[in-house]
Amino acid sequence: MQLILPDNNVFSEMTRPEANKKVEAKFWQNFHYFGMAITVWHELLYGLYNMESGKRQQGFAHFIYGDLEQLPKYYYELECANIHAKIRADCRKIGKSLSFSDSQIASIALFNNAILVTRNVDDFRYIDGLVIENWFE
């Protein structure tokens, strides 16, 4: 099976009181194939640090440090920077904007020959060679 790198919206979905059942099933079914782009780790922690104190923050922290911290992390290597620059330039040439962090996540996925799982397929569909799955549909 191919490496799966979920976007932060997949991880965040799992903490919702009424998580999407399809996402939830695929998440646990494929968990042993998961890795995490270090940019996604940053985004999850940033979200945690910006939450108000309370049960929701505690639950999110438990999920991050109990379940997700164990996932192998995939870092932004020199080759990722090369891929990242090309992604941004290619998107700009066709008039598509992609956030710096999303294009960085895509570069990590491409470098590691991983499937990027995200709800935001439109954000990534212009990137040549990137394999994308949307478990929300």
C-alpha positions as a printed Julia matrix, in Angstrom:
137×3 Matrix{Float64}:
   0.0    0.0     0.0
   1.12   3.54   -0.75
   1.98   6.1     1.92
  -0.99   8.31    2.84
  -0.48  11.9     3.98
  -3.76  13.35    5.26
  -4.28  17.1     5.18
  -5.16  18.83    8.44
  -8.88  18.87    7.55
  -8.93  15.06    7.71
  -7.36  15.01   11.16
  -9.61  17.83   12.37
 -12.7   15.99   11.11
 -11.89  13.14   13.48
 -12.34  15.43   16.49
 -15.81  16.63   15.56
 -18.68  15.36   17.72
 -20.45  14.17   14.55
 -17.51  13.22   12.34
 -18.21  12.25    8.74
 -18.8    8.48    8.95
 -17.06   7.78    5.65
 -13.97   9.74    6.71
 -13.98   8.08   10.11
 -14.14   4.57    8.62
 -11.4    5.22    6.06
  -9.26   6.94    8.68
  -9.07   3.95   11.01
  -8.99   1.45    8.15
  -5.88   3.13    6.68
  -4.23   4.52    9.82
  -1.26   2.13    9.58
  -0.4    3.62    6.13
  -0.39   7.2     7.43
   2.46   9.61    7.7
   2.23  13.28    8.45
   3.73  16.17    6.53
   5.53  18.3     9.1
   3.56  21.31    7.82
   0.32  19.57    8.83
   1.78  18.89   12.29
   2.46  22.64   12.55
  -1.09  23.5    11.44
  -2.64  21.13   13.99
  -0.53  22.5    16.84
  -1.27  26.07   15.77
  -4.98  25.24   15.89
  -4.6   23.65   19.32
  -2.72  26.65   20.74
  -5.42  28.99   19.46
  -8.34  27.09   21.01
  -9.99  28.33   24.12
  -9.31  26.23   27.19
 -11.94  23.61   27.81
 -13.16  20.14   26.9
 -12.79  20.66   23.15
  -9.16  21.75   23.5
  -8.45  18.85   25.86
  -9.97  16.36   23.45
  -8.01  17.79   20.53
  -4.77  17.72   22.56
  -5.43  14.1    23.54
  -5.97  13.15   19.9
  -2.82  14.96   18.75
  -0.52  13.7    21.48
  -2.19  10.32   21.97
  -2.83   9.19   18.4
  -1.08  11.48   15.94
   2.26  12.12   17.6
   3.26   8.5    16.9
   2.85   8.91   13.13
   6.07   9.16   11.14
   6.74  12.76   10.16
   7.8   13.7     6.64
   9.99  16.75    6.53
  10.56  19.54    4.06
  13.82  18.43    2.46
  15.97  20.21   -0.14
  14.25  18.32   -2.96
  10.87  19.34   -1.52
  11.97  22.97   -1.81
  12.76  22.4    -5.49
   9.38  20.76   -6.08
   7.64  23.44   -4.03
   9.12  26.27   -6.09
   8.01  24.55   -9.31
   4.47  24.02   -7.97
   4.14  27.69   -7.04
   5.54  28.9   -10.36
   3.33  26.53  -12.37
   0.21  27.61  -10.45
   1.05  31.27  -10.89
   1.5   30.8   -14.66
  -2.05  29.46  -14.96
  -3.52  32.07  -12.63
  -4.22  29.73   -9.72
  -3.33  30.68   -6.19
  -2.33  28.07   -3.68
  -1.34  28.89   -0.13
   2.31  28.55    0.78
   1.54  25.81    3.32
  -0.7   23.84    0.93
   1.93  23.94   -1.8
   4.52  22.89    0.78
   2.35  19.92    1.83
   1.94  18.98   -1.84
   5.71  19.08   -2.36
   6.25  16.73    0.59
   3.6   14.35   -0.8
   5.15  14.41   -4.27
   8.69  13.9    -2.96
   7.55  10.88   -0.92
   5.27   9.45   -3.63
   2.34   9.7    -1.22
  -1.4   10.04   -1.62
  -2.64  13.37   -0.29
  -6.04  12.97    1.36
  -7.95  16.22    1.65
 -11.37  17.78    1.47
  -9.88  20.67   -0.52
  -9.33  18.85   -3.8
  -9.78  22.07   -5.8
  -6.79  23.6    -4.01
  -4.5   20.84   -5.26
  -5.89  19.64   -8.58
  -3.59  21.76  -10.75
  -0.44  20.1    -9.42
   0.98  17.67  -11.95
   1.64  14.19  -10.63
  -0.02  14.69   -7.25
  -2.32  11.83   -6.27
  -5.31  13.19   -4.34
  -8.2   11.45   -2.59
 -11.25  13.05   -1.05
 -12.75  10.84    1.65
 -15.51  13.36    2.32
 -17.46  12.53   -0.85
